[in-house]
Amino acid sequence: MNHDNKQNRDDSYDNRENNKPAGLFADKAYETAPIINAESAPHPQNPQKLSEEPDPSTVPLKKTIASGESLKLAVVGHTNTGKTSILRTLLRDVYFGEVKNEAATTRHVERAQLTDSQTGEVLVTLYDTPGLEDASGLMDWLEENTASRRDGIERLQQFLAADIAQASDDGAAYGYDAQGCDYSQEAKVVRQLLASDMAIYVVDAREPVLGKYKDELAILSWAAIPVMPVFNFTDSQDANIDDWQTMLARRNLHISTRFDSVAFEFEDEMRLWQNLATMLTHSERLEQLMARRAENWAQLYDEANIIIADFLLNVAAFVREIGEDDDPMPVLQQMQEAVRQSERTMQHSLLNLYKFYDNAVAATPLELQAYQQDPFDPELLKSYGIRTTSGAAAGALLGLGIDAAALGTTLGLGAAIGGIAGGLLSNTSSIADKITGVKRLYIDPATLTLLATRAIDLLTALRHRGHAATDATQLLYKGETTFEASANDDSTDETSRSITPWPTHKLPSELKKARGKPQWSSLSSGKSEQAQLLRSDMAWSLSAKLQSNERAN
């Protein structure tokens, strides 16, 4: 490089330094707007040049979280490492950004906020940045065109003032260096870094440690803010976390965390916030966020169990009456359909509670066959290992899922009716019913146990699923078993199957009581709000037992 030209460039840089606002963080507020839009970005034909320094009087000083503002957290990393995916899961928002299995999906900085759910106060502002596409090329440019004796922020600001850092609103670059290189995407990342309090560097744990990633970390370090690596896709067998941690330690990055945006663990999220808090002098915002997120997570779990308990009570109290000489089959089929619809409503309530709204945006657990199977499928009880009180698998019967052996004999239809209609239980214990010839049909204990187990499995799946999963097969997490396999495999280990919340012949007292309260069921009375109100106390009691059984298992 020509020494005279380099000296002139350094002298010019010194002159610009004299016009910068004063203050510890003032030099980091080079440009506060993270996105150049059509109104503010000059057109290539506009005589104004983007390389010109802004008027110092118009550049607001950067405020830190010590001044009472929310924590500004930049999410950065190489292209296609899952930055937007992590934000979707942190925000519980399947609609945030765009997730594709291709590079450079995010082209502009996007902002999102995490607030205190009780006060509405903004605690953390998250910035999703474009991927770093050519950090090695940018590092070469910085070493060749900026003075090594300047600090990192000064060198990054000099890069931002260069033509190669500029782009129009539609992403088309109109500034190039002599080699035709365009670093407008990297400039968006750098610009946001300098306006942020800290950053998380998203690492695809499946990737080997390459030189380009080392260059990315070197550039990030020049922003002079805390940077914490976050490993994504950690559930993969191809993860190279040990190699990454060795490289990071050699760059004085000793604090990292794991956060899989697909195979979600709430404890990993709490650890992420905790590790970030240890890197800050003022961590009050993150501590407040952690406390509120933990409260909200526990509240979601309570509400989900109430939804499940209310559904089970509604089904348990469901009763239909038929005469002694009536054909039971039409009534049995009507009851089955009512239960199917009720289960589907419960499932969608759980999906909405955990903000899995639209299958077109993110695949939900209901797309797996295990959750699409008819609860009266003859193979389903067998796959869950649920057996009737007679000791024979109800699924071995014809498949309507209704146990009506007593009904079959008293109606004179022959004992075979017990094998034709499953899932319903006839109650003939009432003397008045015997005199009048009235038969009452209820959902049987085996079917109630199956419905409870399926609902609990769905809840568990939702609690372990990130909002970035775009494939139904990505639902699976450690310890989960697909019932499609076990249903057709008699050798399936009993320990790999779902654990029922209670033995089939020992229903919780709340469900037993519901059998004598037909007014509790909207399926019986058609009065939804009134029936729900009548069973509300029992729903709270049953939900507590559900949670206790889940913890025990």
Disulfide bonds with the S-S distance in Angstrom:
none
